[in-house]
Amino acid sequence: MTRKTIRLILILAFTGMLLAGCSKANITDNEQGEKADKYTIVTSFYPIYISAINITRDVPGVEVINMTKAQTGCLHDYQLTPQDLKTLESADVFLINGADMESFMDKVIKQMPAMKVIEASKGLELLKEESGELNPHVWVSISGAIAEVENITLQLSAVDEKNADLYKKNASAYIEKLNTLKENMHSSLEKVKTRDIVTFHEAFPYFAKEFGLNIKAVVEREPGEDPSAGELAETIDLIKAAGVKALFAEPQYSAKAAETIARETGAKVYILDPVVTGDFTHDAYINSMKKNLKVLEEALNYE
């Protein structure tokens, strides 16, 4: 091989390296451009995700990612995973329920102090549990869901002013649908024969307050934790004394305790959904509440 040939090979190799470098730089620039044009909203869990996709519906360049898995219920004792933190790294804003639902927020703020956080329950009148802790299940009441949508829209419009008008337009359309649902449910539930119920989680106080239901007992205050024998016996005595006919378990948790109480009291077990899991469609919350209405109409007219 001659010196001329070797020199030519070296020149071609060096030119190839330069072209590869330029190509790589161009790809990186494109990726950075796409990221700059994209506004990423990460939601803490399912009901907040459903509100967010309605508010951001068809808004160009905006994507909504739900951080927790579809089967995750309420986040009372949820532990952040490395994948969660990776998801949050891509977020322009983190959208949470608040009211102490996301017990991991201290860790998020510590690791990502610059993270913009939108709190759906911010400034709302919150109920307290018997323990004195805030009850975060605001969205289970339709009025609460509407208030959270309004709250999210106000705060999101402030941090992403470019899309504020579209957010507000979408929120208005969604709230109109929620108000129609609310009116229909009020109209139907005004006629029920009984208003006394027993639930198995602290998810329904806002819902009960809105529709005038009386929660006579809450069996499993911590979801997934079976009541003790003493608590079961106390609940059974209460149900017998009060003549409660309806026990409401949730689809996300075992109905074992409810079935035990039903056998001892003659009450009937129904499934009432606090909408913490489900499909990821825009009308998922509305459809779940319509199913809840049918369940309540049957349960509260049961003799």
N, C-alpha and C positions, 0 to 999 in steps of 0.2 A: 504494500500500500504506500503510495507516494505521499510526501508532505502536503502536497496540494489537496489530495483527497482527504487526508486527516483533518486539515484545516476546514475544509468544506463541511465535513461531518460535525465538527465542533460548532461551527457557525449555525448550522441547522438545528442542532440540539439546544443551543442557547436561545435561538429564536423561538423554538417550541416552548421552552420554559417561560419566556416572556409572554407569549400568547396565552399559555395556561394560566399564568398569574393574572393577566388582564381579564380573562374569562371568569376566573374565580371572583375577582373584585366586582365584576359586573353583576354576577349572581347575588353576591352579598348586598350590593347596593339595591338590587331589585327587592330582595327579601326585606331589607330595612325599610324600603319605600312602602311595601305592602303592610308591614307592621305599623308604620306611621299612619297609614290611612285607616287602619282597623282600630275600633274602640271596643275593648273587651271588658265585659261585665261578668264577674263571677258571683254566683249566688250561694248562700250557705246550705240551703236545703230546699226540698221540693216545693212547698207552697210559695216560697219567695221566688223561685224560678218561674212558676206559672204566672205570677203577677208581672215579673220582669219581661217575659216574652210577649205579653200583651201590650205593655207600655212601649216596647221597642219594635213592635211588629213592622216589618218592611222598612225599617230605617237603614239606609245604605251605610255599609261599613261597620255596623254594630253587631257584635256577636254576644250571646249569653251562654255561659257555661255553668252547669250545676256542679258544685264541688264534691258533694257527698253522693254515694251510690243510691240508685233508685229504691232499694229495699230499706234504706235507713229511715227510721221513723223520726221522732223528736230527738233533738241533739243534747238532751240534758247532761249526759255523761260521755259525750262523744270525744274521742281522742284523735287529734290531728295525725295524719299519716304523712310520710315523706312525699307521696304523690299529691296530697292536698297542698302542701307547701309549694311544690313545683307548679301546680295549677295557679296558685295565687301569684307566683312570680310574673305571670303573663298578664295579670289583671290591671286595668286602668282604674277600676273601682271594685270594691268588695261590698256586696249588698247582703245585709243580714236582717234577721227579724228583730234582734235586740231583746230588751226586757229580761236579760240574763239567760236567754235560750242558748246562745253560743258561749258555753263556759270556757271555751278555748281562746277567747279573744285576747286575753293578756299575752298569750304566747305569740299570736299573730302580730300584735302591736310591737312587742319586744323585738321580733325578728324583722319586721317590715314597718319601721316607724313612719315612713313616708306614705304608706298605703292610704288611699282615700276610702273611707268607710261610710256607707249610707245605712242608716238604721230605720227600718220600716215602722217601728213602734214609737219612734222618738216623739215625745211630747203628748202622747195619748194617755187617757185616763186608764190606769191599769188596775186590775183586781188583784187581791192577795189571797194566797192559800192559807190554810189553817196554821202552817208553820211560820207565817209572816213573810214568806218569800213572794216575790212577784209571780203572777201567773202569766206566762208569755204567749198563751194560745189565742192571741187576738184574732187571727184570720179565720178561726172556726165560726165566729159570728160574721154574718155577711156585712153588717155595718162596720165591723172591725176590718174585714178584708178591704172594703171601700176606703176606709181611713188610711190603711197602709198603702194602698195604690196611690192615693193622693199624696201621701208623705214621700213615697219613693219618687214620684214624678217631680215634686217640688225640688227635692235635693239633687236628683239626677240632672234636671234642667240647669241647676246652678253650676254643676261641675262640667257639664258638656253643653255649653250654651249654643253651639252650632246646631244641635239637633233638638233644642228645647221645644220648638213649635210642634215638631212631629211627635215628641213624647207626650205633650199635652193633648194633642188631637187624639192619639191612640188611647190615652188614659180616659178621656171623656167618653169615647165609644165603648170602652170596656166597662166603665162605671155605669153607663146607661143599661147595659145588659145585667149587671149585678143588681141594680135597683129593681129591674123587672122581676128578677128571681126573688129578691127580698119581699116584694109586694105579694107575689104569688104564694110564698111560704107563709107569710103572715095571714093572708086570707084563708089558707087551708087549715093552719094550726089554731086559729081562733075557735074552731068548732069541735075540737077534740074533747073526749069525755073525761079524761084524767090528765093531770100535769105532773104527777109524781113519778120520778125515774130514779134508777140506781145506775151509776157508771163505774167503769173500772180503771179510770185514769183521770187526772185533773185537766183533761183537754176541753171540757164542755161548759165551764161556768159562763163564759162570754155568750155562747150559743144559747144556754138556758136563760140567761138574763134577757136576751133579745126577744125570745119567743115565749117568755112567761112560764118556763118549766121549773119544777122544784126538784133539785137534786137532793134526795133524801140520804144518800150515802155514796161514798167513793171507796171502792173495795181495794184496788191496787193503786195507791197514790204514786208509787214509783213504777212506771211501766215495766212489765216483765218480771216483777218481783211478786211471787205468790204471797197472799195474806197468811198470817199465822192462824193456827186453829182457833185461838181466842178471837181474833178479828173476824174470822168467818162466822163463828157462833154469834157474835155481837150483831153482825150484819143480817144474819138469818132471823134473829129475834126482832130486829128493827123492821125488816120487810114484812114479817108476819103481823106485827102490831099496826103498821101503817097500811097494810093491804096493797102494797105496791105490786103491780102486775107485769111491769116491764123492766128487764135487765139489759143494759146496753154494753156489749163487748165491742172491741175494735178489730178490724181485719188484720192489723199489723201485729197483734199479740194473741197468745193462747187464750181460749175461752174456757179453760179447765175449771177455774174458780167459779165462773158464772154458771157453768153446768151443774156444779156441786150445789150452789145456792138454789138454782132452779128446782133441782130434785127435792130439796128440803122445804121449799116454800110454795111450790106450784106456780111460781112466776115463770114467764117465758123469756128466753134469750133472743135478743135481736142484735144485728150488727150495725153500728153507727160509725161512720167514717170521719175522722178529724182531718182528712185530706193531707196526710203527710207522705203518702206514696200514691202512685198512679201512673197513667200514661202522660206523655209529654206534649199533649196537644193544647191549643189555646183555650179550649172550652173545658178542660179537664176539671177545674174547680167547680164550674157551674154544673157539669154533668154529675159529679159526685154529690153535690148538694141536692140535686133533683132526686137522686136515689135515696138520700137521707130523708127527704120529705116523704117518699112513699113508705119507707120503713116506719117513720114516726106516725103517719096516718093510720097504719095498721096497728102499731103497738099501743098507741094512746087511745084507741077505740076498742081495744081488746077487753073482753069481759070474762 
